[in-house]
Amino acid sequence: QVQLRESGGGLVQAGGSLRLSCAASGNIFRMNVMGWHRQAPGKQREMVATITRAGVADYADSVNSRFVISRDNGQTSVALEMSHLKPEDTAVYYCTARDWAQYGGRDYWGQGIQVTVSS
């Protein structure tokens, strides 16, 4: 089991910046990919950014060049630096993690944190 806890959300004006952090605990040795997903009101959840244990990052087209994902060397936390925020970035942001395939490839989700961008 892996537990994920997000922090850092809040209200920001359009064009501003915000940093989200996520701390993992439990069987962290099982984790390969960590990342962030989000769900806006009335929309499906979508991937925002992911990063593998090797440091390979992937971004949704809508946030590429505005958001940066990073992971600490101890592999216990992941952060999302968000800049040039837009009202359409308003959503609940979820920290996510996925086990290595040999451990079953299970997905884990945090409880979510609200990010609101005002116009």
Helices and strands as residue ranges (DSSP letters): E 2-7, E 10-13, E 18-26, G 28-30, E 31-39, E 46-51, E 57-59, E 67-71, E 77-82, G 87-89, E 91-99, G 101-103, E 107-109, E 113-118
